[in-house]
Amino acid sequence: TKNKKIKKLQGKNKELDKGVQDLESLGKQQNRRISYVERNQTKFNTENKKLKEKVAGFETEQAAKNKQMQRGDAINEGLKKKVESLEAELQNFRTDFLILLEKVNNLM
């Protein structure tokens, strides 16, 4: 019976040793996975930082273009007012010319 108990205990020890080995193997696999995830996280963080910098550059560029558009709109508005003024001046000139032409025709 002692031999049976010893053999039984040895069997359990082998099972436990196998379990420990399996757990150690799983632990190593988990460590490799964690290392892989950490490396990818670093790459992701680097790429994310680059993308944020690009977005900031695009936003700055867009703001500059918006200001240019506003300046262009202001210039266009000023030119529009000048054209309206010149059109009014031309209309006054036409009116004066017609009045003068009529006076000349009346003198003849």
Secondary structure, 3 states (H helix, E strand, C coil): CHHHHHHHHHHHHHHHHHHHHHHHHHHHHHHHHHHHHHHHHHHHHHHHHHHHHHHHHHHHHHHHHHHHHHHHHHHHHHHHHHHHHHHHHHHHHHHHHHHHHHHHHHHC
